[in-house]
Amino acid sequence: MSALGGIAKKKRSKKKRRIGGMSADEQAAIVPRLNEKGAKLRACLRCKLVKTVEQFEDNGCNNCSWDGADWPEETSQEFTGMIAIMEPRDSWVAKWQRCTELKPGVYAKTVKGVSDLGE
């Protein structure tokens, strides 16, 4: 008999948890990396996606058609609030913010800035 009085412990499998069908690596790629020293967040003027400058330089915006070279004109560092949305089509917050068609990520509630596109 074991020290637990004959009750066998169930071993839990160590599967990586998938949220919204995404692996942990895929989730990490869309969330701003704040652990970097001096990381500065910016938000896209069109869709309000929040990323670090380095993430915008590397990949541009996940939702809009501009590439990494355009980040100074297409983003703003003046924004308020942040909302993390992993499953946009199923999230009531995404519906409330009218962003169910956007890609998973972190979004600003409001962004201050002037877009050259007249939007």
C-alpha angles and dihedrals in degrees: 000000000000128000088261092068097258096309111130118219117236113231113226118218115241098227116159109250114242119208117196091352091298127124122229090259092053090049092049090053093060099042117083111257102234095168091078115101110256095003110172121201124220133178128220111248092220106043101012094235110164120218139142120268089252092054091050090047092050100043111007115217119334092215106033129061100242122107133224096275092064098056098110092058097036101047139057133204090208108088138126131222128001129230122192111211119184100164106031097178093052100039120101088203090056089051091048091050091043094236103118092123094055126097121261113276146095116305134190119236093220132005126202117208145090121264117208088217095072094245 
